[in-house]
Amino acid sequence: MKTKLFLTLMLASMFVNQASAQNAEVLDSGNTAWMIVATILVMFMTIPGLALFYGGLVRQKNLLSVVMQCFVLGGVITILWFAFGYSWVFGTGFADSPLGFLIGGFDKVFLRGVRLDTLNPLGGGIPEMLFALFQCMFAIITPALIIGAFAERVKFSGYLMFIILWSVLVYNPMAHWVWGGGWLQQMGAIDFAGGTVVHVNAGVSALIMALLIGKRRGYKPNRPTTPHNVTFVFMGAGFLWLGWFGFNAGSGLAADGLAASAFLVTHLSTASAVVVWMCIDWIRNGKPTTVGVSTAAVAGLVAITPAAGTVDVFGAIAIGSVSSVVCFFMVAVVKEKLGYDDSLDAFGVHGIGGVIGSILTGVFATRLITGADGVQGALYGDWHQLWVQLVATIVAIVYSAVLTVIIFFIVDKTVGVRVSPRVEEEGLDIYEHGEMPYN
């Protein structure tokens, strides 16, 4: 009798274990639905969010040039990403090869081997093709951020060539190092949704491009160009704030408590940045401005991005507040003192905000969010993570700067980068695209 009972229990246990293993491989419809929404939200950040934000800040004669530069990335980068970009970042074909240091491999080119029932190897119970599309939206918005530094003076042909080379040679390797199992990820660097990969990477490249291209004709640091449509700026910032919830909360790849926490701290950081910037603007200039609070919102969003999966409410408010103060100082004081023409403050907001967020992740990360065995920051007694974050940030700055210089000279010596003085004077819209934004 005991033998029969034992055999029955063994068979039942085997059945339960087998069922559990099968269930572990079953698609999670809730996570999948959320990730579809998150992917849409991230796409919304570039088109129309960033296009309107940047488009409102430039002069009327260059509105369509900025919109076109943002919009075309949805086509060009998407093709590059699914052709080989996704494989370079998340592939494993070169895992045992020296090339594995730089890229993942060619095993997933054109999503080879990815079927309807292929689940994301990084977890979440979502289709791998959905994960690839979600990551594609990050690959689209990252080079779009650089536009803000050289707006109103770059040839469309030169822009396209630069962006293609930059995405292939700068974005893909950096994304592999931090997200695709590369050496920075193995070292323990935290970048929940794109502090180093997206914002430091793009922001530093933006500064290098602004310096190499030179100032706009007639540019005076103490007399900034007046935005031609502040309503567009506000709308773009609002769309970015909305879309950023997919950017950050979606990066956990599941509809769970971590997504809710990332959602919350993203909103808190942004709110804190807006209030702090408004107060500084009010005290310094006598009036709180719409452009100011719109810029502040972006600064707060940028800074919380790498930390969204590791900090609590206190950390979010601190990061948003610090980013607002430092980014305001960079935009209103440092840029004027040094005289460089970062047209729409891509470096001052995205580059500096990304650096702040990446470093402060190593300060405010807490086990209240990361779990009992998770990482924690210097504020809670663990200085190791801060040093790791510093190394990752420095690597992103140096790599992005060096490669951007090389790519700039390649493009400039072939198709050229800057438009002629006449085109710049009369506007890129009519000369580069044959259109006018308004009748």
Secondary structure, DSSP 4 states (H G I P E B T S, - for coil): -HHHHHHHHHHHHHHHHHHHHHHHTS--HHHHHHHHHHHHHHHHIIIIIIHHHHHHHS-GGGHHHHHHHHHHHHHHHHHHIIIIIHHHHH--TTTTSGGGGT---STTGGGTT--TTPBPTTSSS-BHHHHHHHHHHHHHHHHHHHHHHHTTSB-HHHHHHHHHHHIIIIIHHHHHHHTSS-HHHHHT---SSSIIIIIIHHHHHHHHHHHHH-PPTT--TTSPPPPS-HHHHHHHHHHHHHHHHHHHHGGGSSSSHHHHHHHHHHHHHHHHHHHHHHHHHHHHHSS--HHHHHHHHHHHHHHHTTTTTT--HHHHHHHHHHHHHHHHHIIIIIHHHH----TT-IIIIIIHHHHHHHHHHHHH--HHHH-TTS---GGGT--HHHHHHHHHHHHHHHHHHHHHHHHHHHHHHHT-SBPPHHHHHH-HIIIIIS--S--
